[in-house]
Amino acid sequence: MKQNRSLIVSLLLLWPVMLWAADSNVPATWNQLSPEEQQVLKPFQDRWDTLPPERREHLQQGAKRWQTMTPEQREQARERFSRWQNMTPEQREQARQRYERFRQLPPEQQERLRRRAQWFSSLPPERRAELREKWRNMTPEQRQDFKEKWRHNNGVADDRGPGMRPDHPDRPERPGRMGPR
């Protein structure tokens, strides 16, 4: 009997703590969101309270990230979202797979790829279009050769980007040269 009484007393004493812990895991209702979060999440207002808790949590975290972005970062995010919306389900799946492969790379390879992407995006639009067209016109064998040569010539990345001459992407830079001819 004494054991039962102590168990009941313990449960009663722990009840407020258990309620608090349970409430802390419940995502915010629409009215509990800050005005800034509500502004960002406005497209979800009508169905917010019916969304699964993990979806609301994810969206709320995204709204908080959005608030910390610069105007330039926000514009980039809008562009990426627009591209994502225009993708086919197959293209989205391919993008997810590429991202997953990227995440599995060692940090130094991830950084090398980021520098490469930055280098490419810093090229004038006409040059990027020219390089894309050249790549599209290559046979699978030519692409493979290009990749192998590139990998061989870029075992160690530098801060300039992919280590290929921007004016001739099919020719690696020569040691000791101070830039393009």
N, C-alpha and C positions, 0 to 999 in steps of 0.2 A: 504494500500500500504506500509506504514511504517512497519507494522508487517511482511509482506512478505520479505521486504528488510533485516530486522534484523534476520529473520529465515535463509535466504540465507547466510548472513555474518556468522552467528553462525555455520552453516554446513560447510562452507568453512574453518573456523578456526579449527573445530574439525576433519576435513578430515584426516590430518596426524596422529592424535591420533587413529582414527578408523582404518586406514591402519596398523599402528604399532600393535594394539591389534589383528587384524585379522591375521597378519603374525606370531605373537608369538604363535598362536595355531596350526600353520601348522607344521607337523613333518618334520624333516630334509630330504632332498633328499640324495641320495647315496654320491654325491660329497661334501655335507656339513658335513658328518660324519668325525670324527677325524680318522687318520690312525689306531689307536688302535681299535676303534669301527668297522672300516671296516674289520680289521683282524678277529675280533670275529664274525662278522656278514657275513663273506664271502659266506657261503652257500645261503644267500638271495640276493646276489648282482644282479643277473640277473632280479629278479622280485621285488626288493626293492621299486622302485618308483611306482609300481602298487598295492602294498599292501595297505589295508585300513589304514587310519591315526592312529587309535587306536592300530592296530597291530604293526606298525612301532614304535610308542611311547613305547609300552610294550617291544619290542625287544631291543630298544635302552637303556631303563632302565636296562634290563638284562645284556647288554654288559657292562654298567657302573659298575654294581655289580660284574661281572666276573673279571674286572680289579682290584677290591679291595680284591679279594680272595687270600688266601695263596695257594701254590701248593697242599697242602693236601686237602683243601676245594675244589679246582678245580677237583681233582681226585674223591672225593666223589660225586660231582655234575655229573661228567661223568658217574660214576657207576649208580647213581639214574636215569639219563636220559636213559641209556642203558636198565635198568630194565623196565622203563616206556614204552620204544619202544617195548619191548618184551611182554608186557601185552596184553591180549585180550580186546576188548571194554568193556566187562562186568567187568573185573578186574579193569580197569581204573575207571569205574563208582563207583565200590565199594570203591576204594581208595579215590575218591573225596568225597563220603559220609562219610567215616571215618574221613577225614580231616575236613569236615564241622562240624561233631559232636565234634571233638577235639577243634575247634575254639570256640564252644559254651560253653565249660567248663569254670569254674572259673579259674583264673590264678594259684591259688595254686594247683588245680588238674592237670592243664597242666604241671606245674613244676614237680609234683610227677610222671607223666607219662614220662617226659623227663629223670628224674633220673632212673626210671625203665628201660627205653630203653638203657641208658648209662650202667647201671649195666649188662644188658643182653649182650650188645655188647662187654663188657670187659671180658666176659667168654671165655675160649678157644673154638675154633671152634667145637671140638669134643663134648664138654659139651653142647653147643648151639644145636647141631644136636640131641644129646640125649634128651634134654628137648622138642625139637620140635616133635620128634618121640613119646615121652611119651604122649604129648598133643594130637597128631593125633590118638593115640590108645585108648584114653578115649572115653567113651560113652557120649552123650550129658548130661546125668544126672551127670556123674562124673565130667564133665567140670563145670557144674553149681555148684555142691557142692564145687569144688575147688575154684571157683570164690567167692562164699559166704564166705568160710572159710578165704580166702585171704583178702577179704574186712573187715571182722570182726577183723582179726588180724592186720590190717594195717590202722586203722582209722586215725592214725597220722603217717605220713611218716617220716622217718629219712633220713639222707644223704647217708646211705649205699646202698640204692636201695629199692627193693620191700619188705624187711623185712622177706624174706624167707631164709632159710639156703641154700647157694649155693650148698652144697653137697647133700641136700635132699629137693628139691623144694616143696615136698608135706608136709613137716613139718615146721611149723612156728618156728622162733627162740624163745628160752625161755628167759624170763626176767632174767637179771643178768649173762647170759652166755657171755663169751668173744670170741665168734666165734664158728666155727664148732668143733665137737668132735674130 
